[in-house]
Amino acid sequence: MRVFFRRPRRRQRSVLGPTCYRSAAYHPLRPWQVRERRFRATSLGHRGLDPGEVREFLDRVAGDLAVVYDALAQSRRETERVKDALRRWQSEQARARNERGYGR
């Protein structure tokens, strides 16, 4: 019965682009996911990792991910800007060609 009450999931775009062969269940890590990740404490006091070092490393990874996502967003904005400029130029060229009678 639970199946009927589930909300459909939004399809996420792949960070790696359309040529990436990842399963649909794969979701890339987001900076907030890395920052909020917690590790279980070990049962013995002398084993395991230093929590301070783990936290420092995760913060560093999250910062790097944030930089990558910002660069990706900037790249996509630049791509859209170039595409729009190309479309405008092509429209102007087609208009000029039609005015001169070359389009026939």
C-alpha positions as CSV (number, residue, x, y, z in Angstrom):
1,M,0.0,0.0,0.0
2,R,2.9,2.3,0.6
3,V,3.8,2.3,-3.1
4,F,0.7,4.4,-3.8
5,F,1.7,7.2,-1.4
6,R,5.3,7.7,-2.6
7,R,6.1,10.9,-4.3
8,P,7.7,10.5,-7.7
9,R,11.4,11.4,-7.6
10,R,12.8,14.2,-9.6
11,R,15.3,13.0,-12.1
12,Q,18.7,14.5,-11.3
13,R,21.0,15.6,-14.1
14,S,24.4,13.8,-14.1
15,V,27.3,16.0,-13.2
16,L,29.4,14.0,-15.6
17,G,27.2,14.7,-18.6
18,P,25.1,12.5,-20.9
19,T,28.0,10.2,-21.9
20,C,28.5,8.9,-18.4
21,Y,27.5,5.3,-17.9
22,R,26.3,5.4,-14.3
23,S,23.2,3.7,-12.9
24,A,20.1,5.8,-12.3
25,A,20.5,5.2,-8.6
26,Y,23.9,6.9,-8.5
27,H,23.8,10.3,-6.9
28,P,27.0,12.4,-6.8
29,L,28.2,13.7,-3.4
30,R,27.2,17.2,-2.5
31,P,29.3,19.4,-0.2
32,W,26.7,19.4,2.5
33,Q,26.6,15.5,2.5
34,V,30.3,15.4,3.1
35,R,30.2,17.9,5.9
36,E,27.3,16.2,7.7
37,R,28.8,12.7,7.4
38,R,29.4,11.1,10.8
39,F,31.5,8.0,11.7
40,R,30.7,5.6,14.4
41,A,33.0,5.5,17.4
42,T,35.2,2.4,17.8
43,S,34.5,0.0,20.6
44,L,38.1,0.1,21.8
45,G,39.6,3.4,22.8
46,H,42.9,2.8,21.0
47,R,41.6,1.8,17.6
48,G,40.0,3.8,14.9
49,L,40.7,7.2,13.4
50,D,41.3,10.5,15.0
51,P,37.9,12.3,14.8
52,G,39.5,15.7,14.4
53,E,41.6,14.5,11.5
54,V,38.5,12.9,9.8
55,R,36.5,16.1,10.3
56,E,39.3,18.2,8.9
57,F,39.6,15.9,5.9
58,L,35.9,15.9,5.2
59,D,35.8,19.7,5.4
60,R,38.6,19.9,2.9
61,V,36.8,17.4,0.5
62,A,33.6,19.4,0.9
63,G,35.4,22.6,0.1
64,D,36.9,21.0,-3.0
65,L,33.5,19.8,-4.1
66,A,32.0,23.2,-3.7
67,V,34.8,24.7,-5.9
68,V,34.1,22.0,-8.5
69,Y,30.3,22.6,-8.5
70,D,30.9,26.4,-8.7
71,A,33.2,26.0,-11.7
72,L,30.7,23.6,-13.4
73,A,27.9,26.1,-12.9
74,Q,30.1,28.9,-14.3
75,S,31.0,26.8,-17.3
76,R,27.3,26.1,-18.0
77,R,26.5,29.8,-17.8
78,E,29.3,30.6,-20.2
79,T,28.2,27.8,-22.6
80,E,24.6,29.2,-22.6
81,R,26.0,32.7,-23.2
82,V,28.0,31.5,-26.2
83,K,25.1,29.5,-27.6
84,D,22.8,32.6,-27.3
85,A,25.4,34.8,-29.1
86,L,25.8,32.2,-31.9
87,R,22.0,32.0,-32.3
88,R,21.7,35.8,-32.6
89,W,24.6,35.9,-35.1
90,Q,23.1,33.1,-37.2
91,S,19.7,34.9,-37.2
92,E,21.4,38.2,-38.3
93,Q,23.2,36.4,-41.1
94,A,20.0,34.7,-42.3
95,R,18.2,38.0,-42.2
96,A,20.9,39.7,-44.2
97,R,21.1,36.9,-46.7
98,N,17.3,37.1,-47.2
99,E,17.4,40.9,-47.7
100,R,20.1,40.5,-50.4
101,G,18.1,37.8,-52.1
102,Y,20.7,35.0,-51.6
103,G,18.3,32.9,-49.7
104,R,16.4,31.7,-52.7
